[in-house]
Amino acid sequence: MARAQLNLSIQPYRMLKRADAASYCGLSATSFLANCPVPAVLLPGGRKAWDVKDLDRWIEGLKEDSRPSDDDLLNQLRA
């Protein structure tokens, strides 16, 4: 029987601490704070965390060929 090895990196949390958010984006914590425009969310208890979905949108926007979808443009106009 043939075998294959699969290595997956799964982020188990949606809301990330600063160090985890920086690592998720491939940046140091200092570079993350200096370059990432994604605002942290203030959670109950006063803790700040970054939403993985917001980080993903920012990263997608960094791609050269990335264009906002029609839905994204409409949502921005509604905001």
MOZI-V464021 format. One record per pair of residues at least 12 apart in sequence whose C-alpha atoms are under 10 Angstrom apart, sorted by the first residue. I is the first residue (numbers start at 1). J is the second residue. Records with the same first field share a line. If there is no record, write none. Layout:
I: J  J
This chain:
11: 24  52
13: 51  52
14: 49  50  51  52  53  54
15: 40  41  43  48  49  50  51  52  53  54
16: 40  41  48  49  50  51  52  55
17: 40  47  48  49  50  51
18: 30  32  33  40  48  49  50
19: 32  33  49
20: 49  50
21: 33  36  40  49  50  51  52  55
22: 36  50  55
24: 52  55  56
25: 52  55  56  58  59
36: 55  58  59
37: 54  55  58
38: 50  51  54  55  56  57  58
39: 51  54  55
40: 54
